[in-house]
Amino acid sequence: MNPAFSDDATIEIDGLSKWFGPKVAVSNISCSFGPGVTGLLGPNGAGKTTTLRTIVGLLQPSEGSIKIHGTDPRTDPDMYRNLGLVPEEDAVYPFLTGRELAEYAARLTGVTDPAAAADRVIRLVALEDAADRPLSGYSKGMRQRAKVAAALVHDPDVIVLDEPLNGTDPVQRAKLITLFRELGDGGKTVIVSSHVLAEVERVANRVLAMVDGKLAAAGDVAAIRAALSDIPYRVHVQTDAPRRLAAALLEERAVHSVSIDGESVHVETHDLRMLGNVVAPAAKRLEASISKFEPEDESLESVFRYLVRRT
């Protein structure tokens, strides 16, 4: 099955294009999302936000269609009771407290007991200590958590998060990542957009990568890397003799290119096994010590570099 499509699709996108005057923001994207966490990866300007806004019905596609549970969200207002959105923008009323924002969102979505629902999500995002302070006094990370609380207050099945970890500190980030993964494990359809590659890698098992408004690759990290077999593998070698080792490796048939960064030598190769067989003898010949030899390609940073280079 095409990895751009989910076996148990909640959201189906078919031939989505969106343009604003002469600017094409998204071009002919077809994919789907199902239960679990999917990361939408790409640099700023890749079309991630436009795609998410069309999914939740804030923008109308110029071409193509979007269905959630088989229904176009723009034609079925009841669908919004099953959608939660954390927009990239702050999009909060500064005079409200965090608790009031959550209660307001609960009332808008028809929750029977808004106060109880707000209390639940305030605890969920660990904002109890600041819940009754105005949002105007919140840090960026705290406002992000307040937005997440408002998006979850009606317990939606589909949750769309646009750069939700922006401005959070490491502790807040770790807690939110854990929360998103728990939501996905609980059967929710969760889409997390980010340009920070390490964040996507931590939160999502499945990744859709966008470049210049197009879908560039899909799958888990290993599957994306396998699909790019025409691009060299990149290996990090740490040594006390980087220049001498780099010069020696350039003479090897397995080596495509090398670069040096301090005591690190970054080697590109089409044959990892052959490279492994030549590095140790070369180091021994040069009387160089090697403290690290590891592929970089299982990280999304390497994969994303390949995607950008390829498109």
MOBEL-V645851 format. One record per backbone hydrogen bond with DSSP energy under -0.5 kcal/mol. CO is the residue of the C=O (numbers start at 1). NH is the residue of the N-H. If there is no record, write none. Layout:
CO&NH ; CO&NH
This chain:
2&5 ; 4&32 ; 6&9 ; 7&9 ; 8&35 ; 10&69 ; 11&33 ; 12&67 ; 13&15 ; 13&31 ; 14&65 ; 16&29 ; 17&62 ; 17&63 ; 18&25 ; 18&26 ; 19&21 ; 20&23 ; 22&24 ; 23&20 ; 23&25 ; 26&18 ; 26&28 ; 29&16 ; 31&13 ; 33&10 ; 33&11 ; 36&38 ; 36&190 ; 37&205 ; 37&206 ; 38&192 ; 39&41 ; 39&208 ; 40&194 ; 41&210 ; 43&46 ; 46&213 ; 47&51 ; 48&52 ; 49&53 ; 50&54 ; 51&55 ; 52&56 ; 53&58 ; 53&59 ; 54&57 ; 63&17 ; 65&14 ; 67&12 ; 67&69 ; 68&71 ; 71&68 ; 71&73 ; 72&75 ; 72&76 ; 76&79 ; 77&80 ; 78&81 ; 79&82 ; 80&83 ; 82&157 ; 82&158 ; 84&160 ; 85&87 ; 86&162 ; 92&94 ; 93&96 ; 94&136 ; 96&135 ; 97&101 ; 98&102 ; 99&103 ; 100&104 ; 101&105 ; 102&106 ; 103&107 ; 104&108 ; 105&109 ; 106&111 ; 107&110 ; 113&117 ; 114&118 ; 115&119 ; 116&120 ; 117&121 ; 118&122 ; 119&123 ; 120&124 ; 121&125 ; 122&127 ; 123&126 ; 127&130 ; 127&131 ; 128&131 ; 130&98 ; 130&133 ; 131&99 ; 133&98 ; 134&137 ; 135&138 ; 139&143 ; 140&144 ; 141&145 ; 142&146 ; 143&147 ; 144&148 ; 145&149 ; 146&150 ; 147&151 ; 148&152 ; 149&153 ; 152&155 ; 157&159 ; 157&189 ; 158&84 ; 159&161 ; 159&191 ; 160&86 ; 160&162 ; 161&163 ; 161&193 ; 163&166 ; 165&168 ; 167&141 ; 169&173 ; 170&174 ; 171&175 ; 172&176 ; 173&177 ; 174&178 ; 175&179 ; 176&180 ; 177&181 ; 178&182 ; 179&183 ; 180&184 ; 181&185 ; 182&186 ; 183&188 ; 184&187 ; 188&36 ; 188&190 ; 189&159 ; 190&38 ; 190&192 ; 191&161 ; 191&193 ; 192&40 ; 193&163 ; 194&42 ; 195&197 ; 196&199 ; 196&200 ; 197&201 ; 198&202 ; 199&203 ; 200&204 ; 206&39 ; 207&219 ; 208&41 ; 209&216 ; 209&217 ; 211&214 ; 213&27 ; 214&211 ; 214&216 ; 217&209 ; 219&207 ; 220&224 ; 221&225 ; 222&226 ; 223&227 ; 224&228 ; 225&228 ; 226&229 ; 228&231 ; 233&269 ; 234&296 ; 234&297 ; 235&237 ; 235&267 ; 236&294 ; 237&239 ; 237&265 ; 238&291 ; 238&292 ; 241&245 ; 242&246 ; 243&247 ; 244&248 ; 245&249 ; 246&250 ; 247&251 ; 248&251 ; 249&252 ; 252&255 ; 254&270 ; 254&271 ; 257&268 ; 259&266 ; 261&264 ; 263&239 ; 264&261 ; 264&266 ; 265&237 ; 265&267 ; 266&259 ; 267&235 ; 268&256 ; 268&257 ; 269&233 ; 271&275 ; 272&276 ; 273&277 ; 274&278 ; 275&278 ; 275&279 ; 276&280 ; 278&282 ; 279&283 ; 280&284 ; 281&285 ; 282&286 ; 283&287 ; 283&288 ; 284&287 ; 289&240 ; 289&291 ; 292&238 ; 294&236 ; 296&299 ; 296&302 ; 299&303 ; 300&304 ; 301&305 ; 302&306 ; 303&307 ; 304&308 ; 305&309 ; 306&310 ; 307&311
